[in-house]
Amino acid sequence: YVQNALKTESSNFEAIKNRLSDEKTIRLLHGAMGLVTESGEFLDAFKKHVFYGKPLDLVNLGEEAGDLFWYLAIIADALGQDSFNRIMETNIAKLKARYEI
């Protein structure tokens, strides 16, 4: 399986290195990786509660939500946004069109 899977790997490492030399790409990648990591930590609190019977740690959930906003701020800035307002307005417009509200 491993050998067959590797046949589909993107292995143009020089081109990948070139794309990663762009500061915007690096910042967006940092933000994306951080969102995934912090989302996992957020979900882990629910796993501990649901499957292991631990109290739901609302303080920790709030901290993880703050970490998510921190990474979203990096992404917003890399996208040229100085606040979340325009991003949120665009999202609401998309949802209104999708759900005809």
Order of alpha helices (4+ residues) and beta strands (2+ residues): alpha-alpha-alpha-alpha-alpha
